[in-house]
Each structure stands twice: as C-alpha cells, then as structure tokens.
Amino acid sequence: MSTSDAKTREGIAPTLPPPMQLFLMSEGVVVSTALSLAAELGIADLLADGPRSGEELAQTTSTHPRSLHRVLRLLSSVGVFTEVQPGRFALTSLGECLRTGVPGSMRSWLRMVGLKVWFHTYGDALHSLRTGEPAFARTVGAELFDYLATHPEEGEIFHSAMSDFGQGVAAAVLQGYDFSDVDTVVDVGGGNGSFISAILRANPRMTGSSLTCPTLPRALGSQSQTLGLPSAATSRVATSSCRFPQEEMPMSSDGSSTTGTTTER
C-alpha cells in the first residue's frame, strides 16, 4: 500500500482500528437491504410533503411500527433520513433520490437491488470464483433475461432501474465523451431506450440503434414522450435484438455503448 493510499484510508476513519473498519464494511449488506426496503415501501414519497412519525408511516405501509422505526433510525444514521424529533422523520437531500420520478431518482434501482433472486445468487458466489461460471443460472435454473421474462413483476422493476440509471449515466457520458465525429451509435442492452434517447437529444444529426434481449422487447417509440425525445426524432432510432455477446450484433455503427461505457468500433 502506498503512503498516499494509507493516508486516504486513515482520513476516512482515523479513529477506528482495522477490525472495526472491516466490521463496518461487512455490514454494508444491512444498509443496502434497508435502502431497498425503504424504496419498496415508498417511504421517501410519503415524506415528500414534510416530516411524519414512524407510527404514521407504519400504518400507511402496513408494517410493524417498531421494526420500521429501526430501519428509519438506521437510514438516518447514514444521512438518508433525519429524525427531527424523537420518532419523527424527514427527508434529507440524499433521501430525495429515493422519491419516485424526480431527477436522479434511485428508487427503481434500489428496488431491483432488493430482489430476492440476487441474494440466492450471491450465496453461490464461491462456485463462480472456483469455476468461472455464472452462479445465476446454476442457482435459479435459467439465464437472467429468461428468468425476468417469466417473472414480469421483477422484469418491470429491472427495466425501470435500467431506465432511471441509464438517464443519469447518459448525462455523465455526454459531459465526458465527444460525439462530434460519430454518425451512428448502438446502445447494447438498450432496454426502453432511455440512454440512447439522451444521446440523440444532445446530438440532433446522429442516428442510433437500440439493441436489446429478444425475450424482453421494448418499444422505444412509445417511450418518446416520457423520455423527452421529440416524436419526429424517433425515426432516427432503430431497434433490434440479439443475445449479446453470444451473437454478433446485427447492425454497424461508429460507436457502441453499454450502460455507462462508450467504445470505438
């Protein structure tokens, strides 16, 4: 470890001995689970108009008051909520990202993170480490997208998460990547087209293709109004499907992207 790395780590937790630092790292799954529970219950939406008591929130969400109180206290300790009075909670600026439909919303993403199917898969991670084989199919009995196609509620949560996250990633990509010499771009794993729509809005002369899994088709044209893509611009987008990377992409482009990554072809 370099001196700078050591100083950085010491700056993060200068008073904690190494065993306690590892303990806190190991508890990350607890915070992640609490975030997913709050997202699933829509707690941030319920707090959008101002503070409410844990009892009120429990009644509205049909949850056990003392158990919900513990979750709210835990998330207050990491800055998602704040306990303005004993037993009464409010949103913070961080917690605003748990609301539905706001810019930068992470609610769908955290609902996806909380799906039980992931936890079953994580429990078989050692198999992947030893063999290099994906644990998902071994644990669940199907490939990811085949599973989502036969579990539509979970599939909808997954696609909503990809859509919300894709819009946020697109903003960073547009800021960091020069598309001036790109005429056509392919979004690999395009889902409902949120990522490529953001790219095309910022580059009016560009055309694009959204490549998605054949078991989970998405009609990008129907999303144009929601995504802010002018209806006339939908003609600049082609949709196709294949099982990438097992199959060759059925279109060519100047640039291709997965969520958050743009590469030259």
Secondary structure, 3 states (H helix, E strand, C coil): CCHHHHHHHHHHCCCCCHHHHHHHHHCHHHHHHHHHHHHHHCHHHHCCCCCEEHHHHHHHHCCCHHHHHHHHHHHHHCCCEEEEECCEEEECCCHHHHCCCCCCCCHHHHHHHCCHHHHHHHCCHHHHHHHCCCHHHHHHCCCHHHHHHHCHHHHHHHHHHHHHHHHHHHHHHHHHCCCCCCCEEEEECCCCCHHHHHHHHHCCCCEEEEEECCCCCCCHHHHHHHHCCCHHHHHHEEEEECCCCCCCCCCCCCEEEECCEEEEC
